Protein backbone atom coordinates (compact mmCIF):
# COMPACT_ATOMS: atom_id res chain seq x y z
CA UNK A 1 0.00 0.00 0.00
CA UNK A 2 1.42 3.43 -1.04
CA UNK A 3 1.57 6.34 1.44
CA UNK A 4 1.21 10.10 0.43
CA UNK A 5 4.22 12.24 1.35
CA UNK A 6 2.02 14.68 3.21
CA UNK A 7 -0.98 13.63 5.05
CA UNK A 8 -4.03 15.92 4.94
CA UNK A 9 -3.77 16.11 8.71
CA UNK A 10 -0.26 17.63 8.40
CA UNK A 11 -1.16 20.36 5.75
CA UNK A 12 -4.02 21.93 7.65
CA UNK A 13 -2.00 23.81 10.43
CA UNK A 14 -0.04 25.96 7.91
CA UNK A 15 -3.11 27.90 6.79
CA UNK A 16 -3.88 29.75 10.06
CA UNK A 17 -0.20 30.42 10.69
CA UNK A 18 0.13 32.33 7.41
CA UNK A 19 -2.97 34.35 8.19
CA UNK A 20 -1.58 35.37 11.58
CA UNK A 21 1.67 36.52 10.01
CA UNK A 22 -0.15 38.65 7.46
CA UNK A 23 -2.28 40.33 10.10
CA UNK A 24 0.80 41.08 12.22
CA UNK A 25 2.54 42.74 9.29
CA UNK A 26 -0.51 44.90 8.61
CA UNK A 27 -0.76 45.97 12.26
CA UNK A 28 2.97 46.78 12.39
CA UNK A 29 2.60 49.00 9.36
CA UNK A 30 -0.33 50.82 11.00
CA UNK A 31 1.62 51.35 14.21
CA UNK A 32 4.58 52.72 12.29
CA UNK A 33 2.33 55.12 10.38
CA UNK A 34 0.72 56.33 13.60
CA UNK A 35 4.14 56.82 15.22
CA UNK A 36 5.35 58.78 12.23
CA UNK A 37 2.23 60.94 12.43
CA UNK A 38 2.76 61.56 16.15
CA UNK A 39 6.36 62.62 15.51
CA UNK A 40 5.32 65.16 12.88
CA UNK A 41 6.24 63.14 9.79
CA UNK A 42 4.27 63.04 6.61
CA UNK A 43 1.43 61.48 8.53
CA UNK A 44 0.69 64.58 10.92
CA UNK A 45 1.25 68.37 11.55
CA UNK A 46 4.00 69.75 13.86
CA UNK A 47 2.77 71.02 17.27
CA UNK A 48 2.03 74.71 17.75
CA UNK A 49 4.17 76.72 20.22
CA UNK A 50 4.31 80.39 21.22
CA UNK A 51 7.66 82.09 20.69
CA UNK A 52 9.19 85.38 21.76
CA UNK A 53 11.67 86.97 19.37
CA UNK A 54 14.66 88.23 21.32
CA UNK A 55 15.18 91.99 20.99
CA UNK A 56 18.02 93.46 23.12
CA UNK A 57 17.37 96.87 24.65
CA UNK A 58 18.79 99.12 27.40
CA UNK A 59 17.92 97.77 30.84
CA UNK A 60 18.60 99.71 34.07
CA UNK A 61 20.44 97.35 36.42
CA UNK A 62 19.99 97.73 40.17
CA UNK A 63 21.09 96.04 43.36
CA UNK A 64 18.74 95.13 46.21
CA UNK A 65 20.58 95.74 49.46
CA UNK A 66 19.51 95.32 53.08
CA UNK A 67 19.79 98.19 55.54
CA UNK A 68 18.15 100.26 58.25
CA UNK A 69 16.72 103.73 58.56
CA UNK A 70 18.53 106.44 60.53
CA UNK A 71 17.31 109.84 61.71
CA UNK A 72 18.54 112.77 59.61
CA UNK A 73 19.52 114.69 62.77
CA UNK A 74 19.57 113.62 66.43
CA UNK A 75 19.88 116.02 69.36
CA UNK A 76 20.01 114.96 73.01
CA UNK A 77 18.56 117.66 75.26
CA UNK A 78 20.68 118.31 78.39
CA UNK A 79 20.49 121.09 80.99
CA UNK A 80 23.27 123.71 81.07
CA UNK A 81 22.47 124.96 84.57
CA UNK A 82 21.76 123.29 87.89
CA UNK A 83 18.34 123.55 89.46
CA UNK A 84 14.90 122.07 90.07
CA UNK A 85 12.64 121.39 87.07
CA UNK A 86 9.49 123.44 87.57
CA UNK A 87 7.55 122.31 84.47
CA UNK A 88 7.66 120.35 81.22
CA UNK A 89 6.24 122.20 78.23
CA UNK A 90 5.81 119.50 75.56
CA UNK A 91 3.89 116.30 74.83
CA UNK A 92 5.97 113.18 74.46
CA UNK A 93 6.05 111.93 70.87
CA UNK A 94 4.98 115.27 69.40
CA UNK A 95 6.65 117.49 66.83
CA UNK A 96 8.66 120.39 68.25
CA UNK A 97 10.22 123.41 66.60
CA UNK A 98 13.80 124.59 66.94
CA UNK A 99 14.01 126.96 69.90
CA UNK A 100 10.74 125.76 71.46
CA UNK A 101 10.87 125.69 75.28
CA UNK A 102 10.82 122.11 76.58
CA UNK A 103 11.59 122.48 80.32
CA UNK A 104 11.60 125.36 82.80
CA UNK A 105 14.22 125.19 85.56
CA UNK A 106 13.73 127.24 88.73
CA UNK A 107 15.25 130.62 87.83
CA UNK A 108 15.05 132.52 91.14
CA UNK A 109 18.75 132.21 92.00
CA UNK A 110 19.79 133.13 88.46
CA UNK A 111 17.56 136.20 88.47
CA UNK A 112 19.18 137.29 91.72
CA UNK A 113 22.64 136.75 90.22
CA UNK A 114 21.68 138.93 87.27
CA UNK A 115 20.45 141.71 89.57
CA UNK A 116 23.73 141.56 91.50
CA UNK A 117 25.75 141.79 88.29
CA UNK A 118 23.75 144.78 87.15
CA UNK A 119 24.33 146.53 90.47
CA UNK A 120 28.06 145.92 90.20
CA UNK A 121 27.97 147.36 86.69
CA UNK A 122 26.17 150.47 87.89
CA UNK A 123 28.77 150.98 90.63
CA UNK A 124 31.60 150.59 88.15
CA UNK A 125 30.01 153.07 85.75
CA UNK A 126 29.60 155.65 88.56
CA UNK A 127 33.23 155.24 89.55
CA UNK A 128 34.25 155.63 85.93
CA UNK A 129 32.41 158.93 85.69
CA UNK A 130 34.23 160.54 88.62
CA UNK A 131 37.56 159.12 87.60
CA UNK A 132 37.14 160.46 84.09
CA UNK A 133 36.35 163.98 85.35
CA UNK A 134 39.35 163.93 87.68
CA UNK A 135 41.67 162.83 84.91
CA UNK A 136 40.42 165.68 82.73
CA UNK A 137 41.05 168.33 85.39
CA UNK A 138 44.54 167.01 86.10
CA UNK A 139 45.36 167.29 82.39
CA UNK A 140 44.45 171.01 82.49
CA UNK A 141 46.32 171.67 85.72
CA UNK A 142 49.42 169.86 84.53
CA UNK A 143 49.47 172.15 81.52
CA UNK A 144 50.02 175.20 83.75
CA UNK A 145 52.26 173.30 86.19
CA UNK A 146 49.59 173.45 88.90
CA UNK A 147 50.00 169.75 89.62
CA UNK A 148 52.88 167.42 89.08
CA UNK A 149 53.16 165.18 86.10
CA UNK A 150 53.11 162.20 88.45
CA UNK A 151 49.67 163.22 89.71
CA UNK A 152 48.43 163.50 86.14
CA UNK A 153 49.78 160.05 85.29
CA UNK A 154 48.12 158.56 88.37
CA UNK A 155 44.80 160.08 87.31
CA UNK A 156 45.11 158.59 83.81
CA UNK A 157 45.91 155.14 85.25
CA UNK A 158 42.90 155.34 87.57
CA UNK A 159 40.72 156.17 84.55
CA UNK A 160 41.86 153.11 82.63
CA UNK A 161 41.30 150.93 85.69
CA UNK A 162 37.77 152.26 86.05
CA UNK A 163 37.10 151.54 82.38
CA UNK A 164 38.31 147.94 82.83
CA UNK A 165 36.04 147.51 85.85
CA UNK A 166 33.07 148.61 83.78
CA UNK A 167 33.96 146.15 81.02
CA UNK A 168 34.26 143.32 83.57
CA UNK A 169 30.91 144.24 85.12
CA UNK A 170 29.30 144.27 81.68
CA UNK A 171 30.67 140.77 80.98
CA UNK A 172 29.32 139.57 84.33
CA UNK A 173 25.88 140.90 83.39
CA UNK A 174 25.97 139.07 80.06
CA UNK A 175 27.04 135.85 81.81
CA UNK A 176 24.19 136.15 84.28
CA UNK A 177 21.75 136.79 81.44
CA UNK A 178 22.99 133.68 79.59
CA UNK A 179 22.66 131.49 82.66
CA UNK A 180 19.18 132.84 83.30
CA UNK A 181 18.27 132.01 79.70
CA UNK A 182 19.53 128.46 80.19
CA UNK A 183 16.83 127.92 82.81
CA UNK A 184 14.51 127.66 79.81
CA UNK A 185 15.68 124.42 78.18
CA UNK A 186 14.88 124.67 74.45
CA UNK A 187 14.84 122.28 71.50
CA UNK A 188 18.12 122.56 69.56
CA UNK A 189 16.54 121.26 66.31
CA UNK A 190 13.09 120.73 64.86
CA UNK A 191 11.75 117.19 64.87
CA UNK A 192 9.88 114.59 66.89
CA UNK A 193 10.66 114.41 70.60
CA UNK A 194 10.68 111.13 72.50
CA UNK A 195 9.86 110.34 76.10
CA UNK A 196 10.97 112.58 78.93
CA UNK A 197 13.54 111.28 81.41
CA UNK A 198 12.47 113.69 84.19
CA UNK A 199 9.32 115.21 85.61
CA UNK A 200 8.57 118.42 87.47
CA UNK A 201 10.43 118.55 90.80
CA UNK A 202 13.48 116.63 89.57
CA UNK A 203 16.96 118.02 90.25
CA UNK A 204 19.09 118.46 87.14
CA UNK A 205 22.74 119.47 86.91
CA UNK A 206 24.68 121.33 84.27
CA UNK A 207 25.91 119.10 81.43
CA UNK A 208 24.76 115.91 83.11
CA UNK A 209 25.34 112.57 81.36
CA UNK A 210 21.65 111.62 81.20
CA UNK A 211 19.67 113.42 78.50
CA UNK A 212 16.34 114.93 79.48
CA UNK A 213 14.85 113.95 76.10
CA UNK A 214 15.91 113.25 72.51
CA UNK A 215 14.74 115.12 69.41
CA UNK A 216 15.05 113.41 66.01
CA UNK A 217 14.52 114.98 62.61
CA UNK A 218 12.63 112.41 60.51
CA UNK A 219 11.97 114.38 57.32
CA UNK A 220 14.09 113.71 55.40
CA UNK A 221 15.48 110.44 56.75
CA UNK A 222 18.63 108.42 56.02
CA UNK A 223 18.74 104.81 54.85
CA UNK A 224 22.09 103.07 55.44
CA UNK A 225 22.64 99.87 53.43
CA UNK A 226 25.65 97.61 53.05
CA UNK A 227 27.23 96.15 49.92
CA UNK A 228 29.96 93.54 49.86
CA UNK A 229 33.32 94.53 48.50
CA UNK A 230 33.05 91.62 46.00
CA UNK A 231 29.86 93.12 44.55
CA UNK A 232 31.54 96.50 44.27
CA UNK A 233 34.53 94.98 42.43
CA UNK A 234 32.21 93.12 40.05
CA UNK A 235 30.31 96.34 39.34
CA UNK A 236 33.54 98.23 38.64
CA UNK A 237 34.68 95.44 36.31
CA UNK A 238 31.39 95.41 34.38
CA UNK A 239 31.57 99.17 33.97
CA UNK A 240 35.20 99.15 32.84
CA UNK A 241 34.64 96.31 30.35
CA UNK A 242 31.56 97.94 28.84
CA UNK A 243 28.96 95.39 29.94
CA UNK A 244 27.35 98.17 31.96
CA UNK A 245 27.20 101.91 31.50
CA UNK A 246 26.76 104.49 34.22
CA UNK A 247 23.12 105.38 34.84
CA UNK A 248 22.02 108.55 33.05
CA UNK A 249 21.86 111.18 35.78
CA UNK A 250 22.50 114.14 33.47
CA UNK A 251 18.93 115.34 33.83
CA UNK A 252 19.07 115.30 37.61
CA UNK A 253 21.62 116.40 40.19
CA UNK A 254 24.12 113.61 39.56
CA UNK A 255 22.84 111.35 42.34
CA UNK A 256 21.71 107.79 41.66
CA UNK A 257 18.06 107.09 42.41
CA UNK A 258 17.02 104.62 45.10
CA UNK A 259 13.73 102.83 45.76
CA UNK A 260 12.71 101.27 49.04
CA UNK A 261 10.98 98.03 50.05
CA UNK A 262 9.48 98.00 53.56
CA UNK A 263 9.45 95.17 56.09
CA UNK A 264 5.98 94.01 55.02
CA UNK A 265 7.05 93.74 51.37
CA UNK A 266 5.30 96.92 50.23
CA UNK A 267 7.06 99.59 48.18
CA UNK A 268 7.70 102.99 49.73
CA UNK A 269 5.92 105.50 47.48
CA UNK A 270 8.66 108.16 47.42
CA UNK A 271 12.01 107.90 45.69
CA UNK A 272 15.33 108.64 47.37
CA UNK A 273 18.82 109.56 46.23
CA UNK A 274 22.20 108.03 46.96
CA UNK A 275 24.35 110.49 48.89
CA UNK A 276 27.70 108.80 49.45
CA UNK A 277 29.57 105.52 49.71
CA UNK A 278 31.88 104.68 52.60
CA UNK A 279 35.55 105.11 51.74
CA UNK A 280 36.79 102.01 53.56
CA UNK A 281 35.77 98.35 53.88
CA UNK A 282 34.61 97.00 57.22
CA UNK A 283 37.22 94.44 58.20
CA UNK A 284 34.74 92.33 60.19
CA UNK A 285 32.03 92.01 57.52
CA UNK A 286 33.92 92.78 54.29
CA UNK A 287 31.28 95.32 53.26
CA UNK A 288 30.94 99.03 52.59
CA UNK A 289 28.10 101.31 53.67
CA UNK A 290 25.96 103.26 51.22
CA UNK A 291 23.78 106.11 52.50
CA UNK A 292 20.62 107.31 50.77
CA UNK A 293 18.26 110.08 51.80
CA UNK A 294 14.47 109.80 51.44
CA UNK A 295 11.67 112.34 51.94
CA UNK A 296 9.45 111.30 54.83
CA UNK A 297 6.59 113.84 55.08
CA UNK A 298 4.11 111.41 56.66
CA UNK A 299 6.69 110.00 59.13
CA UNK A 300 6.03 106.54 57.71
CA UNK A 301 9.70 105.68 58.12
CA UNK A 302 10.99 105.54 61.69
CA UNK A 303 14.62 105.18 62.83
CA UNK A 304 15.78 101.58 63.15
CA UNK A 305 13.36 100.04 60.63
CA UNK A 306 14.67 97.15 58.50
CA UNK A 307 14.33 97.93 54.78
CA UNK A 308 15.66 96.81 51.42
CA UNK A 309 16.92 99.50 49.09
CA UNK A 310 16.97 99.09 45.31
CA UNK A 311 19.99 101.09 44.18
CA UNK A 312 20.83 101.96 40.58
CA UNK A 313 24.09 100.37 39.44
CA UNK A 314 24.16 101.12 35.74
CA UNK A 315 22.54 100.35 32.39
CA UNK A 316 22.96 97.21 30.26
CA UNK A 317 22.81 98.66 26.74
CA UNK A 318 22.10 95.28 25.06
CA UNK A 319 20.06 93.66 27.80
CA UNK A 320 18.08 90.50 26.98
CA UNK A 321 14.99 89.94 29.10
CA UNK A 322 13.09 86.65 29.02
CA UNK A 323 10.12 85.40 31.07
CA UNK A 324 11.10 83.27 34.05
CA UNK A 325 8.44 80.72 33.09
CA UNK A 326 10.38 79.94 29.90
CA UNK A 327 13.54 79.03 31.85
CA UNK A 328 14.10 75.67 33.51
CA UNK A 329 17.01 74.06 35.36
CA UNK A 330 18.86 70.91 34.47
CA UNK A 331 20.23 68.33 36.90
CA UNK A 332 23.33 70.47 37.50
CA UNK A 333 21.28 73.59 38.20
CA UNK A 334 22.13 75.31 34.91
CA UNK A 335 19.47 77.51 33.32
CA UNK A 336 18.13 76.04 30.07
CA UNK A 337 15.62 77.15 27.45
CA UNK A 338 14.12 75.88 24.17
CA UNK A 339 14.53 77.89 20.99
CA UNK A 340 12.80 77.37 17.64
CA UNK A 341 15.53 77.33 15.01
CA UNK A 342 15.37 78.68 11.46
CA UNK A 343 14.95 75.09 10.21
CA UNK A 344 11.71 74.76 12.20
CA UNK A 345 13.20 72.39 14.77
CA UNK A 346 13.52 72.84 18.51
CA UNK A 347 16.95 73.56 19.95
CA UNK A 348 18.08 73.39 23.59
CA UNK A 349 20.19 76.27 24.95
CA UNK A 350 22.17 76.64 28.16
CA UNK A 351 21.91 80.19 29.53
CA UNK A 352 23.54 82.39 32.12
CA UNK A 353 21.08 84.53 34.06
CA UNK A 354 22.69 87.27 36.12
CA UNK A 355 19.82 89.47 37.27
CA UNK A 356 16.12 89.14 38.01
CA UNK A 357 13.78 91.72 36.49
CA UNK A 358 10.43 91.36 38.15
CA UNK A 359 9.06 88.12 36.65
CA UNK A 360 11.83 87.99 34.02
CA UNK A 361 15.53 87.15 33.85
CA UNK A 362 18.32 89.30 32.47
CA UNK A 363 20.30 86.85 30.32
CA UNK A 364 24.02 87.48 29.95
CA UNK A 365 24.80 84.63 27.53
CA UNK A 366 23.08 81.83 25.58
CA UNK A 367 20.67 83.97 23.56
CA UNK A 368 21.15 86.60 20.87
CA UNK A 369 19.06 89.04 18.91
CA UNK A 370 16.55 87.34 16.60
CA UNK A 371 16.38 84.03 18.51
CA UNK A 372 12.84 82.70 18.90
CA UNK A 373 12.45 81.62 22.50
CA UNK A 374 9.62 79.17 23.16
CA UNK A 375 7.51 80.61 25.98
CA UNK A 376 4.37 78.44 25.70
CA UNK A 377 3.78 74.85 24.62
CA UNK A 378 7.02 73.58 26.14
CA UNK A 379 5.39 70.28 27.16
CA UNK A 380 4.53 69.43 23.55
CA UNK A 381 8.04 69.59 22.09
CA UNK A 382 11.51 68.28 22.70
CA UNK A 383 14.96 69.11 21.26
CA UNK A 384 15.30 68.04 17.63
CA UNK A 385 11.54 67.81 17.01
CA UNK A 386 9.81 70.12 14.50
CA UNK A 387 7.37 72.78 15.70
CA UNK A 388 5.34 75.67 14.35
CA UNK A 389 5.80 79.00 16.15
CA UNK A 390 3.35 81.81 16.79
CA UNK A 391 4.71 85.15 17.98
CA UNK A 392 3.80 86.13 21.56
CA UNK A 393 1.61 89.19 22.07
CA UNK A 394 3.32 92.48 23.06
CA UNK A 395 1.57 92.44 26.45
CA UNK A 396 3.10 89.10 27.40
CA UNK A 397 6.50 90.26 26.18
CA UNK A 398 6.47 93.51 28.18
CA UNK A 399 9.27 93.90 30.70
CA UNK A 400 9.60 95.80 33.96
CA UNK A 401 11.64 98.96 34.06
CA UNK A 402 14.57 97.93 36.19
CA UNK A 403 16.60 94.97 37.29
CA UNK A 404 16.59 93.73 40.86
CA UNK A 405 19.31 92.16 42.92
CA UNK A 406 21.86 89.77 41.48
CA UNK A 407 21.46 86.07 42.11
PyMOL commands that set and color helices and strands:
alter all, ss='L'
color gray80, all
select helices_A, chain A and resi 8-11+13-38+108-143+149-182+229-240+324-326+378-380+394-397
alter helices_A, ss='H'
color red, helices_A
select strands_A, chain A and resi 47-53+57-77+83-88+95-96+101-105+184-186+191-193+203-204+213-228+257-261+272-277+287-294+306-323+328-329+335-340+346-357+360-365+372-376+387-391+402-403
alter strands_A, ss='S'
color yellow, strands_A
deselect
rebuild
show_as cartoon
